[in-house]
């Protein structure tokens, strides 16, 4: 009986320590996500005043969005510690979809520029 109480005590201590570490990690990721979001908003509001090119702003938004998506999927959806095949099954379709959408946006953006020049 005493051995059982000892193992339960160890279990609770281990769980509490791990719980504190997990909460610290979650808050750290939250603050990183908040900082990246504030950076995106600031960049979106002031890029003209800072005389930044739209190409730079677009690419920065894409990179920051991918970084935020990685953090959310890895830590909040707990996929960082999953088996690699499971991550590939979930992540690869979204990466392919994202690349397809980027190619589509670039293609349509180029088409609209050509049509604008042709019409005017």
C-alpha positions as CSV (number, residue, x, y, z in Angstrom):
1,X,0.0,0.0,0.0
2,X,2.8,2.4,0.9
3,X,4.5,1.6,-2.4
4,X,1.3,2.6,-4.2
5,X,1.1,5.9,-2.4
6,X,4.7,6.6,-3.3
7,X,4.1,6.0,-7.0
8,X,1.0,8.2,-6.9
9,X,3.0,11.0,-5.2
10,X,5.7,10.7,-7.9
11,X,3.0,10.7,-10.6
12,X,1.4,13.9,-9.3
13,X,4.8,15.7,-8.9
14,X,5.9,14.7,-12.4
15,X,2.6,15.8,-13.9
16,X,2.7,19.2,-12.1
17,X,6.2,19.9,-13.3
18,X,5.4,18.9,-16.8
19,X,2.2,20.9,-16.7
20,X,4.1,24.0,-15.6
21,X,6.5,23.5,-18.5
22,X,3.7,23.0,-21.0
23,X,1.9,26.1,-19.8
24,X,5.1,28.1,-20.1
25,X,5.6,26.9,-23.6
26,X,2.0,27.7,-24.6
27,X,2.3,31.2,-23.3
28,X,5.6,31.7,-25.0
29,X,4.1,30.6,-28.3
30,X,1.1,32.9,-27.7
31,X,3.4,35.9,-27.2
32,X,5.4,35.0,-30.3
33,X,2.2,34.8,-32.3
34,X,1.0,38.1,-30.9
35,X,4.3,39.8,-31.8
36,X,4.2,38.4,-35.4
37,X,0.6,39.6,-35.7
38,X,1.5,43.1,-34.4
39,X,4.4,43.2,-36.9
40,X,2.0,42.2,-39.7
41,X,-0.5,44.9,-38.8
42,X,2.2,47.5,-38.3
43,X,3.7,46.7,-41.7
44,X,0.3,46.8,-43.3
45,X,-0.5,50.2,-41.9
46,X,2.9,51.9,-42.4
47,X,4.6,50.4,-45.4
48,X,3.7,53.4,-47.6
49,X,5.1,55.8,-45.1
50,X,8.3,53.7,-44.8
51,X,8.5,53.6,-48.6
52,X,8.6,49.8,-48.7
53,X,7.9,48.0,-52.0
54,X,4.6,46.1,-52.3
55,X,6.6,43.1,-53.4
56,X,8.6,43.1,-50.2
57,X,5.4,43.5,-48.1
58,X,3.6,40.7,-49.9
59,X,6.5,38.3,-49.4
60,X,6.9,39.3,-45.8
61,X,3.2,38.6,-45.2
62,X,3.5,35.2,-46.8
63,X,6.5,34.2,-44.7
64,X,5.0,35.5,-41.4
65,X,1.7,33.7,-42.2
66,X,3.5,30.4,-42.9
67,X,5.5,30.9,-39.6
68,X,2.3,31.5,-37.7
69,X,0.6,28.5,-39.3
70,X,3.6,26.3,-38.4
71,X,3.5,27.4,-34.8
72,X,-0.2,26.9,-34.5
73,X,-0.2,23.5,-36.1
74,X,2.9,22.3,-34.2
75,X,2.1,23.5,-30.7
76,X,-1.6,24.1,-30.4
77,X,-2.7,21.2,-32.5
78,X,0.1,19.1,-30.9
79,X,1.5,17.8,-34.2
80,X,5.1,18.6,-33.4
81,X,5.4,15.4,-31.4
82,X,3.4,13.1,-33.7
83,X,4.9,10.6,-36.0
84,X,6.4,12.0,-39.1
85,X,4.1,10.2,-41.5
86,X,1.1,11.7,-39.7
87,X,2.5,15.2,-40.0
88,X,3.2,14.5,-43.7
89,X,-0.3,13.3,-44.3
90,X,-1.8,16.5,-42.7
91,X,0.8,19.1,-43.7
92,X,1.7,18.2,-47.3
93,X,-1.8,18.7,-48.8
94,X,-1.9,22.2,-47.2
95,X,1.6,23.0,-48.6
96,X,0.6,21.9,-52.0
97,X,-2.7,23.8,-51.8
98,X,-0.8,26.9,-50.6
99,X,1.7,26.6,-53.5
100,X,-1.1,26.2,-56.0
101,X,-2.9,29.3,-54.6
102,X,0.3,31.3,-54.7
103,X,0.8,30.3,-58.4
104,X,-2.8,31.1,-59.1
105,X,-2.6,34.5,-57.5
106,X,0.6,35.3,-59.3
107,X,-0.8,34.2,-62.6
108,X,-4.1,36.1,-62.2
109,X,-2.2,39.2,-61.0
110,X,0.0,39.1,-64.1
111,X,-3.1,38.7,-66.3
112,X,-4.8,41.7,-64.7
113,X,-1.6,43.8,-65.3
114,X,-1.5,42.8,-68.9
115,X,-5.2,43.5,-69.4
116,X,-4.9,46.8,-67.7
117,X,-2.0,47.8,-70.0
118,X,-3.9,46.6,-73.0
119,X,-7.1,48.4,-72.2
120,X,-5.5,51.7,-71.2
